Amino acid sequence: MILHHSEVCTVSLPLPLFLVIEDVGWWQGEDGSSRGEPYRNGFCRRHCLADYRALVDLAERLSMRIAVAMVIGEWDRNNLLRDVAGATWMGRVWDNRRNQGPWLDEAARYLRCHEHHLELAVHGLCHEFWQDGKMQRAEFHDDDGLMRPREIVVSHLRACAVILRANGFSGFPRLFVPPALRHSFGNGAASIQAVLRDFGITHVTTRFARARQYTPPVHDQLTWECGVALLERGLSPVVWHQAAAAPVSLPLNPIVALHWGNLLHPDPDRNGEIVERWAERIIGEAADINRIMAADANDCWRQAAVCYLGRFRPGQQAVVIDLRHLPSLPALNGPFSLKIRALPPAGWRLSGARIIGRHTDNGGITTVKVEPDPGRPEIRIDII
């Protein structure tokens, strides 16, 4: 979003660009949907530590704490899912021995050591829901966007928490990515957001057009409910089951939703080739004055909120950003970034906010991270 453009200065409130990688956590790769099992990744081999290393490699290249939406059921060490209704295709005879091995300790240790690169998000136990031995889409909502009974949703989230703890992870994720894009919002205390907030989840991303909307979103790309901020996920740039996907143009949306297999090679030793291509594409698109790489989920949600809800008043020698329409929701308030390109000898002066970060690239674009002053609803940039 361009705020001000003149012969000597351009000021932009850039749209964030943030990666959410879905369907991470499966050990088996194959699509089992034809026999009533999960779709998984539709991948040609079992997953391994190299596949987690690929995600960290990408995070390091982007200087981004990527969100990885975890399907955690195949990490069940104690077969506790036998007692969770609808959690697996095996029901009461659930047996996860095939996925219990030293690789669990290895991968858990690796993820814990790289939590500054990867942020775990909840994507479910086994992604789908099973009733009377038949698979249904999806785990938390049905095909019509109706939430599963509250006690079922709670039991699945509790099981996620137990499995995470059993694998050495502390706390509970703050981000929820609905499996199969089945979701709902707008019904207040009866909503899934009310349940998620009880588990400490404050961020959700999904397709608004695919969700059941009891009331319309505040903005067509952003809304909130029961203390949880929901951000439009948009379309994935490549199909979910495409392995070693070639990078394509990214949607003009804050979230870049990829699936784990998109970034992986059938030969795990060649994962780096795929990651390198995607990193180059993402870095190139974020270099534009209208886009910016988000550092993490918090940074993305805050930047998107200012882009969508901020108002601006451009003038001949100044730009005013009005923040009055932002809600007092922690997930949507705090520091955000501007991009400024001023041609010498022009300069600029900022008021109403504190500059907490500043960087000028080789193209002359200065990225400025600002923290709005408490009680000041406006930020002013004077062109001098």
Contacts in CASP RR format, 6 or more apart in sequence:
PFRMAT RR
TARGET T0000
AUTHOR 0000-0000-0000
METHOD contacts of the structure
MODEL  1
MILHHSEVCTVSLPLPLFLVIEDVGWWQGEDGSSRGEPYRNGFCRRHCLA
DYRALVDLAERLSMRIAVAMVIGEWDRNNLLRDVAGATWMGRVWDNRRNQ
GPWLDEAARYLRCHEHHLELAVHGLCHEFWQDGKMQRAEFHDDDGLMRPR
EIVVSHLRACAVILRANGFSGFPRLFVPPALRHSFGNGAASIQAVLRDFG
ITHVTTRFARARQYTPPVHDQLTWECGVALLERGLSPVVWHQAAAAPVSL
PLNPIVALHWGNLLHPDPDRNGEIVERWAERIIGEAADINRIMAADANDC
WRQAAVCYLGRFRPGQQAVVIDLRHLPSLPALNGPFSLKIRALPPAGWRL
SGARIIGRHTDNGGITTVKVEPDPGRPEIRIDII
1 12 0 8 1.000
1 13 0 8 1.000
1 14 0 8 1.000
1 15 0 8 1.000
1 290 0 8 1.000
1 307 0 8 1.000
2 10 0 8 1.000
2 11 0 8 1.000
2 12 0 8 1.000
2 289 0 8 1.000
2 290 0 8 1.000
3 11 0 8 1.000
3 12 0 8 1.000
3 13 0 8 1.000
3 312 0 8 1.000
3 314 0 8 1.000
3 319 0 8 1.000
3 321 0 8 1.000
4 10 0 8 1.000
4 11 0 8 1.000
4 312 0 8 1.000
4 314 0 8 1.000
4 315 0 8 1.000
4 319 0 8 1.000
4 381 0 8 1.000
4 383 0 8 1.000
5 11 0 8 1.000
6 316 0 8 1.000
6 383 0 8 1.000
7 343 0 8 1.000
8 342 0 8 1.000
8 343 0 8 1.000
8 346 0 8 1.000
8 383 0 8 1.000
9 340 0 8 1.000
9 341 0 8 1.000
9 342 0 8 1.000
9 343 0 8 1.000
9 346 0 8 1.000
9 347 0 8 1.000
9 348 0 8 1.000
9 383 0 8 1.000
10 289 0 8 1.000
10 340 0 8 1.000
10 341 0 8 1.000
10 342 0 8 1.000
11 319 0 8 1.000
11 338 0 8 1.000
11 339 0 8 1.000
11 340 0 8 1.000
11 348 0 8 1.000
11 381 0 8 1.000
12 289 0 8 1.000
12 290 0 8 1.000
12 338 0 8 1.000
12 339 0 8 1.000
12 340 0 8 1.000
12 341 0 8 1.000
13 306 0 8 1.000
13 307 0 8 1.000
13 310 0 8 1.000
13 312 0 8 1.000
13 321 0 8 1.000
13 336 0 8 1.000
13 338 0 8 1.000
14 288 0 8 1.000
14 289 0 8 1.000
14 290 0 8 1.000
14 291 0 8 1.000
14 292 0 8 1.000
14 303 0 8 1.000
14 307 0 8 1.000
14 337 0 8 1.000
14 338 0 8 1.000
14 339 0 8 1.000
15 252 0 8 1.000
15 253 0 8 1.000
15 254 0 8 1.000
15 290 0 8 1.000
15 291 0 8 1.000
15 292 0 8 1.000
15 303 0 8 1.000
15 304 0 8 1.000
15 307 0 8 1.000
16 254 0 8 1.000
16 291 0 8 1.000
16 292 0 8 1.000
16 293 0 8 1.000
16 294 0 8 1.000
16 299 0 8 1.000
16 300 0 8 1.000
16 303 0 8 1.000
16 304 0 8 1.000
16 307 0 8 1.000
17 250 0 8 1.000
17 254 0 8 1.000
17 256 0 8 1.000
17 282 0 8 1.000
17 285 0 8 1.000
17 286 0 8 1.000
17 291 0 8 1.000
17 292 0 8 1.000
17 293 0 8 1.000
17 294 0 8 1.000
18 64 0 8 1.000
18 67 0 8 1.000
18 254 0 8 1.000
18 255 0 8 1.000
18 256 0 8 1.000
18 293 0 8 1.000
18 294 0 8 1.000
18 296 0 8 1.000
18 297 0 8 1.000
18 299 0 8 1.000
18 300 0 8 1.000
19 58 0 8 1.000
19 62 0 8 1.000
19 64 0 8 1.000
19 66 0 8 1.000
19 67 0 8 1.000
19 256 0 8 1.000
19 258 0 8 1.000
19 282 0 8 1.000
20 66 0 8 1.000
20 67 0 8 1.000
20 69 0 8 1.000
20 121 0 8 1.000
20 177 0 8 1.000
20 205 0 8 1.000
20 233 0 8 1.000
20 255 0 8 1.000
20 256 0 8 1.000
20 257 0 8 1.000
20 258 0 8 1.000
21 55 0 8 1.000
21 66 0 8 1.000
21 67 0 8 1.000
21 68 0 8 1.000
21 69 0 8 1.000
21 258 0 8 1.000
21 259 0 8 1.000
21 260 0 8 1.000
21 263 0 8 1.000
22 69 0 8 1.000
22 123 0 8 1.000
22 177 0 8 1.000
22 240 0 8 1.000
22 257 0 8 1.000
22 258 0 8 1.000
22 259 0 8 1.000
22 260 0 8 1.000
23 40 0 8 1.000
23 41 0 8 1.000
23 69 0 8 1.000
23 71 0 8 1.000
23 123 0 8 1.000
23 127 0 8 1.000
23 240 0 8 1.000
23 259 0 8 1.000
23 260 0 8 1.000
23 261 0 8 1.000
24 55 0 8 1.000
24 68 0 8 1.000
24 69 0 8 1.000
24 70 0 8 1.000
24 71 0 8 1.000
24 123 0 8 1.000
24 260 0 8 1.000
25 47 0 8 1.000
25 70 0 8 1.000
25 71 0 8 1.000
25 72 0 8 1.000
25 74 0 8 1.000
25 75 0 8 1.000
25 260 0 8 1.000
26 38 0 8 1.000
26 40 0 8 1.000
26 41 0 8 1.000
26 43 0 8 1.000
26 47 0 8 1.000
26 71 0 8 1.000
26 74 0 8 1.000
26 260 0 8 1.000
27 46 0 8 1.000
27 47 0 8 1.000
27 74 0 8 1.000
27 98 0 8 1.000
27 99 0 8 1.000
27 103 0 8 1.000
28 40 0 8 1.000
28 46 0 8 1.000
28 47 0 8 1.000
28 74 0 8 1.000
28 98 0 8 1.000
28 99 0 8 1.000
29 40 0 8 1.000
29 41 0 8 1.000
29 42 0 8 1.000
29 43 0 8 1.000
29 44 0 8 1.000
29 45 0 8 1.000
29 46 0 8 1.000
29 47 0 8 1.000
30 40 0 8 1.000
30 42 0 8 1.000
30 43 0 8 1.000
30 44 0 8 1.000
31 39 0 8 1.000
31 40 0 8 1.000
31 41 0 8 1.000
31 42 0 8 1.000
31 241 0 8 1.000
32 38 0 8 1.000
32 39 0 8 1.000
32 40 0 8 1.000
33 39 0 8 1.000
33 135 0 8 1.000
36 89 0 8 1.000
36 130 0 8 1.000
36 133 0 8 1.000
36 134 0 8 1.000
36 135 0 8 1.000
37 89 0 8 1.000
37 135 0 8 1.000
38 71 0 8 1.000
38 89 0 8 1.000
38 126 0 8 1.000
38 127 0 8 1.000
38 128 0 8 1.000
38 135 0 8 1.000
39 127 0 8 1.000
39 128 0 8 1.000
39 241 0 8 1.000
40 71 0 8 1.000
40 127 0 8 1.000
41 47 0 8 1.000
41 240 0 8 1.000
41 241 0 8 1.000
41 259 0 8 1.000
41 260 0 8 1.000
41 261 0 8 1.000
42 241 0 8 1.000
42 243 0 8 1.000
42 261 0 8 1.000
43 241 0 8 1.000
43 243 0 8 1.000
43 260 0 8 1.000
43 261 0 8 1.000
43 264 0 8 1.000
44 243 0 8 1.000
44 266 0 8 1.000
45 266 0 8 1.000
45 268 0 8 1.000
47 260 0 8 1.000
47 264 0 8 1.000
48 103 0 8 1.000
48 268 0 8 1.000
49 103 0 8 1.000
49 106 0 8 1.000
49 107 0 8 1.000
49 110 0 8 1.000
50 268 0 8 1.000
50 269 0 8 1.000
50 271 0 8 1.000
51 260 0 8 1.000
51 264 0 8 1.000
51 268 0 8 1.000
51 271 0 8 1.000
52 107 0 8 1.000
52 110 0 8 1.000
52 111 0 8 1.000
52 118 0 8 1.000
53 110 0 8 1.000
53 271 0 8 1.000
54 263 0 8 1.000
54 264 0 8 1.000
54 271 0 8 1.000
54 272 0 8 1.000
54 274 0 8 1.000
54 275 0 8 1.000
55 66 0 8 1.000
55 68 0 8 1.000
55 117 0 8 1.000
55 118 0 8 1.000
55 260 0 8 1.000
55 263 0 8 1.000
56 110 0 8 1.000
56 114 0 8 1.000
56 117 0 8 1.000
56 118 0 8 1.000
57 271 0 8 1.000
57 272 0 8 1.000
57 275 0 8 1.000
58 66 0 8 1.000
58 263 0 8 1.000
58 275 0 8 1.000
58 278 0 8 1.000
58 279 0 8 1.000
59 65 0 8 1.000
59 66 0 8 1.000
59 114 0 8 1.000
59 117 0 8 1.000
59 118 0 8 1.000
60 117 0 8 1.000
61 275 0 8 1.000
61 276 0 8 1.000
61 279 0 8 1.000
61 283 0 8 1.000
62 279 0 8 1.000
62 282 0 8 1.000
62 283 0 8 1.000
62 293 0 8 1.000
63 293 0 8 1.000
63 295 0 8 1.000
64 293 0 8 1.000
64 294 0 8 1.000
64 295 0 8 1.000
64 296 0 8 1.000
65 116 0 8 1.000
65 117 0 8 1.000
65 118 0 8 1.000
65 119 0 8 1.000
65 295 0 8 1.000
65 296 0 8 1.000
65 297 0 8 1.000
66 117 0 8 1.000
66 118 0 8 1.000
66 119 0 8 1.000
67 118 0 8 1.000
67 119 0 8 1.000
67 121 0 8 1.000
67 175 0 8 1.000
67 177 0 8 1.000
67 296 0 8 1.000
67 297 0 8 1.000
68 118 0 8 1.000
68 119 0 8 1.000
68 120 0 8 1.000
68 121 0 8 1.000
68 260 0 8 1.000
69 121 0 8 1.000
69 122 0 8 1.000
69 123 0 8 1.000
69 175 0 8 1.000
69 177 0 8 1.000
70 120 0 8 1.000
70 121 0 8 1.000
70 122 0 8 1.000
70 123 0 8 1.000
70 124 0 8 1.000
70 173 0 8 1.000
71 123 0 8 1.000
71 124 0 8 1.000
71 125 0 8 1.000
71 126 0 8 1.000
71 127 0 8 1.000
71 179 0 8 1.000
72 123 0 8 1.000
72 124 0 8 1.000
72 125 0 8 1.000
72 160 0 8 1.000
72 163 0 8 1.000
72 164 0 8 1.000
73 81 0 8 1.000
73 87 0 8 1.000
73 88 0 8 1.000
73 96 0 8 1.000
73 124 0 8 1.000
73 125 0 8 1.000
73 126 0 8 1.000
73 163 0 8 1.000
74 96 0 8 1.000
74 99 0 8 1.000
74 126 0 8 1.000
75 99 0 8 1.000
75 104 0 8 1.000
75 108 0 8 1.000
75 163 0 8 1.000
75 166 0 8 1.000
75 167 0 8 1.000
76 94 0 8 1.000
76 96 0 8 1.000
76 99 0 8 1.000
76 163 0 8 1.000
77 96 0 8 1.000
77 100 0 8 1.000
77 104 0 8 1.000
77 163 0 8 1.000
77 166 0 8 1.000
77 167 0 8 1.000
78 166 0 8 1.000
79 94 0 8 1.000
79 95 0 8 1.000
79 96 0 8 1.000
80 159 0 8 1.000
80 162 0 8 1.000
80 163 0 8 1.000
81 87 0 8 1.000
81 88 0 8 1.000
81 91 0 8 1.000
81 94 0 8 1.000
81 96 0 8 1.000
81 125 0 8 1.000
81 126 0 8 1.000
81 159 0 8 1.000
82 90 0 8 1.000
82 91 0 8 1.000
82 92 0 8 1.000
82 93 0 8 1.000
82 94 0 8 1.000
84 125 0 8 1.000
84 155 0 8 1.000
84 156 0 8 1.000
84 159 0 8 1.000
85 152 0 8 1.000
85 155 0 8 1.000
86 129 0 8 1.000
86 130 0 8 1.000
86 131 0 8 1.000
86 152 0 8 1.000
87 94 0 8 1.000
87 125 0 8 1.000
87 126 0 8 1.000
87 130 0 8 1.000
87 156 0 8 1.000
87 159 0 8 1.000
88 94 0 8 1.000
88 125 0 8 1.000
88 126 0 8 1.000
88 130 0 8 1.000
89 126 0 8 1.000
89 130 0 8 1.000
89 133 0 8 1.000
89 135 0 8 1.000
91 130 0 8 1.000
91 133 0 8 1.000
104 167 0 8 1.000
108 167 0 8 1.000
108 168 0 8 1.000
108 169 0 8 1.000
111 118 0 8 1.000
111 120 0 8 1.000
111 169 0 8 1.000
112 168 0 8 1.000
112 169 0 8 1.000
119 173 0 8 1.000
119 175 0 8 1.000
119 296 0 8 1.000
119 297 0 8 1.000
120 164 0 8 1.000
120 169 0 8 1.000
120 173 0 8 1.000
121 173 0 8 1.000
121 175 0 8 1.000
121 176 0 8 1.000
121 177 0 8 1.000
121 297 0 8 1.000
122 157 0 8 1.000
122 160 0 8 1.000
122 172 0 8 1.000
122 173 0 8 1.000
122 175 0 8 1.000
122 176 0 8 1.000
122 177 0 8 1.000
122 201 0 8 1.000
123 177 0 8 1.000
123 179 0 8 1.000
124 139 0 8 1.000
124 140 0 8 1.000
124 156 0 8 1.000
124 160 0 8 1.000
124 179 0 8 1.000
125 139 0 8 1.000
125 156 0 8 1.000
125 159 0 8 1.000
125 160 0 8 1.000
125 163 0 8 1.000
126 139 0 8 1.000
127 138 0 8 1.000
127 139 0 8 1.000
127 179 0 8 1.000
127 180 0 8 1.000
128 135 0 8 1.000
128 136 0 8 1.000
128 137 0 8 1.000
128 138 0 8 1.000
128 139 0 8 1.000
128 179 0 8 1.000
128 180 0 8 1.000
129 135 0 8 1.000
129 136 0 8 1.000
129 137 0 8 1.000
129 138 0 8 1.000
129 139 0 8 1.000
129 140 0 8 1.000
129 142 0 8 1.000
129 148 0 8 1.000
130 136 0 8 1.000
136 142 0 8 1.000
136 143 0 8 1.000
137 143 0 8 1.000
137 180 0 8 1.000
137 182 0 8 1.000
138 178 0 8 1.000
138 179 0 8 1.000
138 180 0 8 1.000
138 181 0 8 1.000
138 182 0 8 1.000
139 148 0 8 1.000
139 156 0 8 1.000
139 179 0 8 1.000
139 180 0 8 1.000
140 147 0 8 1.000
140 148 0 8 1.000
140 153 0 8 1.000
140 156 0 8 1.000
140 178 0 8 1.000
140 179 0 8 1.000
140 182 0 8 1.000
140 183 0 8 1.000
140 192 0 8 1.000
141 147 0 8 1.000
141 148 0 8 1.000
141 178 0 8 1.000
141 182 0 8 1.000
141 183 0 8 1.000
141 184 0 8 1.000
141 192 0 8 1.000
141 212 0 8 1.000
142 148 0 8 1.000
142 182 0 8 1.000
143 182 0 8 1.000
144 212 0 8 1.000
145 182 0 8 1.000
145 183 0 8 1.000
145 184 0 8 1.000
145 211 0 8 1.000
145 212 0 8 1.000
146 184 0 8 1.000
146 212 0 8 1.000
147 153 0 8 1.000
147 184 0 8 1.000
147 191 0 8 1.000
147 192 0 8 1.000
150 195 0 8 1.000
153 192 0 8 1.000
153 195 0 8 1.000
154 195 0 8 1.000
157 195 0 8 1.000
157 196 0 8 1.000
157 199 0 8 1.000
160 172 0 8 1.000
161 171 0 8 1.000
161 172 0 8 1.000
161 199 0 8 1.000
164 171 0 8 1.000
164 172 0 8 1.000
165 171 0 8 1.000
172 199 0 8 1.000
172 200 0 8 1.000
172 201 0 8 1.000
173 201 0 8 1.000
174 200 0 8 1.000
174 201 0 8 1.000
174 202 0 8 1.000
174 203 0 8 1.000
174 297 0 8 1.000
175 201 0 8 1.000
175 202 0 8 1.000
175 203 0 8 1.000
175 204 0 8 1.000
175 205 0 8 1.000
175 297 0 8 1.000
176 196 0 8 1.000
176 201 0 8 1.000
176 203 0 8 1.000
176 204 0 8 1.000
177 204 0 8 1.000
177 205 0 8 1.000
177 206 0 8 1.000
177 233 0 8 1.000
178 204 0 8 1.000
178 206 0 8 1.000
178 211 0 8 1.000
181 206 0 8 1.000
181 207 0 8 1.000
181 210 0 8 1.000
181 211 0 8 1.000
181 233 0 8 1.000
182 210 0 8 1.000
182 211 0 8 1.000
183 192 0 8 1.000
183 204 0 8 1.000
183 206 0 8 1.000
183 207 0 8 1.000
183 210 0 8 1.000
183 211 0 8 1.000
183 212 0 8 1.000
184 191 0 8 1.000
184 192 0 8 1.000
184 211 0 8 1.000
184 212 0 8 1.000
184 213 0 8 1.000
184 214 0 8 1.000
185 191 0 8 1.000
185 192 0 8 1.000
185 193 0 8 1.000
185 211 0 8 1.000
185 212 0 8 1.000
185 213 0 8 1.000
185 214 0 8 1.000
185 217 0 8 1.000
185 223 0 8 1.000
185 225 0 8 1.000
185 230 0 8 1.000
186 193 0 8 1.000
186 213 0 8 1.000
186 214 0 8 1.000
186 215 0 8 1.000
186 223 0 8 1.000
186 225 0 8 1.000
187 214 0 8 1.000
187 215 0 8 1.000
188 194 0 8 1.000
188 214 0 8 1.000
188 225 0 8 1.000
188 226 0 8 1.000
189 226 0 8 1.000
191 214 0 8 1.000
191 225 0 8 1.000
191 226 0 8 1.000
193 204 0 8 1.000
193 225 0 8 1.000
193 226 0 8 1.000
193 227 0 8 1.000
193 228 0 8 1.000
193 230 0 8 1.000
194 225 0 8 1.000
194 226 0 8 1.000
196 204 0 8 1.000
196 226 0 8 1.000
196 228 0 8 1.000
197 226 0 8 1.000
197 227 0 8 1.000
197 228 0 8 1.000
201 228 0 8 1.000
202 227 0 8 1.000
202 228 0 8 1.000
202 229 0 8 1.000
202 330 0 8 1.000
202 331 0 8 1.000
203 228 0 8 1.000
203 229 0 8 1.000
203 231 0 8 1.000
203 297 0 8 1.000
203 298 0 8 1.000
203 301 0 8 1.000
203 331 0 8 1.000
204 228 0 8 1.000
204 229 0 8 1.000
204 230 0 8 1.000
204 231 0 8 1.000
205 230 0 8 1.000
205 231 0 8 1.000
205 232 0 8 1.000
205 233 0 8 1.000
205 255 0 8 1.000
205 257 0 8 1.000
206 230 0 8 1.000
206 232 0 8 1.000
206 233 0 8 1.000
207 232 0 8 1.000
207 233 0 8 1.000
207 234 0 8 1.000
207 235 0 8 1.000
208 217 0 8 1.000
208 220 0 8 1.000
208 221 0 8 1.000
208 223 0 8 1.000
208 230 0 8 1.000
208 232 0 8 1.000
217 223 0 8 1.000
217 230 0 8 1.000
218 224 0 8 1.000
219 308 0 8 1.000
219 309 0 8 1.000
220 232 0 8 1.000
221 231 0 8 1.000
221 232 0 8 1.000
221 253 0 8 1.000
221 254 0 8 1.000
221 304 0 8 1.000
221 308 0 8 1.000
222 229 0 8 1.000
222 230 0 8 1.000
222 231 0 8 1.000
222 232 0 8 1.000
222 304 0 8 1.000
222 305 0 8 1.000
222 308 0 8 1.000
222 309 0 8 1.000
222 332 0 8 1.000
223 229 0 8 1.000
223 230 0 8 1.000
224 230 0 8 1.000
224 327 0 8 1.000
224 329 0 8 1.000
224 331 0 8 1.000
224 332 0 8 1.000
227 329 0 8 1.000
227 331 0 8 1.000
228 331 0 8 1.000
229 301 0 8 1.000
229 305 0 8 1.000
229 329 0 8 1.000
229 331 0 8 1.000
229 332 0 8 1.000
231 254 0 8 1.000
231 255 0 8 1.000
231 300 0 8 1.000
231 301 0 8 1.000
231 304 0 8 1.000
232 253 0 8 1.000
232 254 0 8 1.000
232 255 0 8 1.000
233 253 0 8 1.000
233 255 0 8 1.000
233 257 0 8 1.000
234 251 0 8 1.000
234 253 0 8 1.000
234 255 0 8 1.000
234 257 0 8 1.000
235 251 0 8 1.000
235 253 0 8 1.000
235 257 0 8 1.000
236 257 0 8 1.000
236 258 0 8 1.000
236 259 0 8 1.000
237 248 0 8 1.000
237 249 0 8 1.000
237 250 0 8 1.000
237 251 0 8 1.000
237 256 0 8 1.000
237 258 0 8 1.000
238 245 0 8 1.000
238 246 0 8 1.000
238 248 0 8 1.000
238 258 0 8 1.000
238 262 0 8 1.000
240 259 0 8 1.000
240 262 0 8 1.000
241 259 0 8 1.000
241 261 0 8 1.000
242 261 0 8 1.000
242 262 0 8 1.000
243 261 0 8 1.000
243 262 0 8 1.000
243 264 0 8 1.000
243 265 0 8 1.000
243 266 0 8 1.000
244 261 0 8 1.000
244 262 0 8 1.000
244 264 0 8 1.000
244 265 0 8 1.000
244 266 0 8 1.000
244 274 0 8 1.000
245 258 0 8 1.000
245 261 0 8 1.000
245 262 0 8 1.000
245 263 0 8 1.000
245 274 0 8 1.000
246 277 0 8 1.000
247 277 0 8 1.000
247 278 0 8 1.000
247 280 0 8 1.000
247 281 0 8 1.000
247 282 0 8 1.000
248 281 0 8 1.000
249 285 0 8 1.000
250 256 0 8 1.000
250 281 0 8 1.000
250 282 0 8 1.000
250 285 0 8 1.000
254 294 0 8 1.000
254 300 0 8 1.000
254 303 0 8 1.000
254 304 0 8 1.000
254 307 0 8 1.000
255 300 0 8 1.000
256 282 0 8 1.000
258 278 0 8 1.000
262 274 0 8 1.000
263 271 0 8 1.000
263 274 0 8 1.000
263 275 0 8 1.000
263 278 0 8 1.000
264 271 0 8 1.000
264 274 0 8 1.000
265 271 0 8 1.000
265 272 0 8 1.000
265 273 0 8 1.000
265 274 0 8 1.000
282 293 0 8 1.000
283 293 0 8 1.000
285 291 0 8 1.000
286 292 0 8 1.000
286 293 0 8 1.000
287 361 0 8 1.000
289 339 0 8 1.000
289 341 0 8 1.000
289 365 0 8 1.000
290 339 0 8 1.000
292 303 0 8 1.000
292 337 0 8 1.000
292 339 0 8 1.000
292 367 0 8 1.000
294 300 0 8 1.000
294 303 0 8 1.000
298 331 0 8 1.000
299 335 0 8 1.000
301 331 0 8 1.000
301 332 0 8 1.000
302 331 0 8 1.000
302 332 0 8 1.000
302 333 0 8 1.000
302 334 0 8 1.000
302 335 0 8 1.000
302 336 0 8 1.000
303 336 0 8 1.000
303 337 0 8 1.000
305 326 0 8 1.000
305 332 0 8 1.000
305 333 0 8 1.000
306 321 0 8 1.000
306 323 0 8 1.000
306 326 0 8 1.000
306 336 0 8 1.000
309 323 0 8 1.000
309 325 0 8 1.000
309 326 0 8 1.000
309 332 0 8 1.000
310 321 0 8 1.000
310 322 0 8 1.000
310 323 0 8 1.000
310 325 0 8 1.000
310 326 0 8 1.000
311 321 0 8 1.000
311 322 0 8 1.000
311 324 0 8 1.000
311 325 0 8 1.000
312 319 0 8 1.000
312 320 0 8 1.000
312 321 0 8 1.000
312 322 0 8 1.000
313 319 0 8 1.000
313 320 0 8 1.000
313 322 0 8 1.000
317 382 0 8 1.000
317 383 0 8 1.000
317 384 0 8 1.000
318 380 0 8 1.000
318 381 0 8 1.000
318 382 0 8 1.000
318 383 0 8 1.000
319 380 0 8 1.000
319 381 0 8 1.000
319 383 0 8 1.000
320 378 0 8 1.000
320 379 0 8 1.000
320 380 0 8 1.000
320 381 0 8 1.000
321 378 0 8 1.000
321 379 0 8 1.000
321 380 0 8 1.000
321 381 0 8 1.000
322 377 0 8 1.000
322 378 0 8 1.000
323 372 0 8 1.000
323 377 0 8 1.000
323 378 0 8 1.000
323 379 0 8 1.000
324 377 0 8 1.000
326 332 0 8 1.000
326 333 0 8 1.000
327 333 0 8 1.000
334 371 0 8 1.000
334 372 0 8 1.000
335 356 0 8 1.000
335 369 0 8 1.000
335 370 0 8 1.000
335 371 0 8 1.000
336 369 0 8 1.000
336 370 0 8 1.000
337 367 0 8 1.000
337 368 0 8 1.000
337 369 0 8 1.000
337 370 0 8 1.000
338 367 0 8 1.000
338 368 0 8 1.000
338 370 0 8 1.000
338 381 0 8 1.000
339 365 0 8 1.000
339 366 0 8 1.000
339 367 0 8 1.000
339 368 0 8 1.000
340 348 0 8 1.000
340 365 0 8 1.000
340 366 0 8 1.000
340 368 0 8 1.000
340 381 0 8 1.000
341 364 0 8 1.000
341 365 0 8 1.000
341 366 0 8 1.000
342 348 0 8 1.000
342 366 0 8 1.000
342 383 0 8 1.000
346 383 0 8 1.000
346 384 0 8 1.000
347 383 0 8 1.000
347 384 0 8 1.000
348 381 0 8 1.000
348 382 0 8 1.000
348 383 0 8 1.000
348 384 0 8 1.000
349 381 0 8 1.000
349 382 0 8 1.000
349 384 0 8 1.000
350 368 0 8 1.000
350 370 0 8 1.000
350 379 0 8 1.000
350 380 0 8 1.000
350 381 0 8 1.000
350 382 0 8 1.000
351 379 0 8 1.000
351 380 0 8 1.000
351 382 0 8 1.000
352 372 0 8 1.000
352 373 0 8 1.000
352 376 0 8 1.000
352 378 0 8 1.000
352 379 0 8 1.000
352 380 0 8 1.000
353 370 0 8 1.000
353 371 0 8 1.000
353 372 0 8 1.000
353 373 0 8 1.000
353 376 0 8 1.000
353 379 0 8 1.000
354 370 0 8 1.000
354 371 0 8 1.000
354 373 0 8 1.000
355 368 0 8 1.000
355 369 0 8 1.000
355 370 0 8 1.000
356 369 0 8 1.000
356 370 0 8 1.000
356 371 0 8 1.000
357 368 0 8 1.000
357 369 0 8 1.000
358 366 0 8 1.000
358 367 0 8 1.000
358 368 0 8 1.000
358 369 0 8 1.000
359 366 0 8 1.000
359 367 0 8 1.000
360 366 0 8 1.000
360 367 0 8 1.000
361 367 0 8 1.000
370 379 0 8 1.000
372 379 0 8 1.000
END
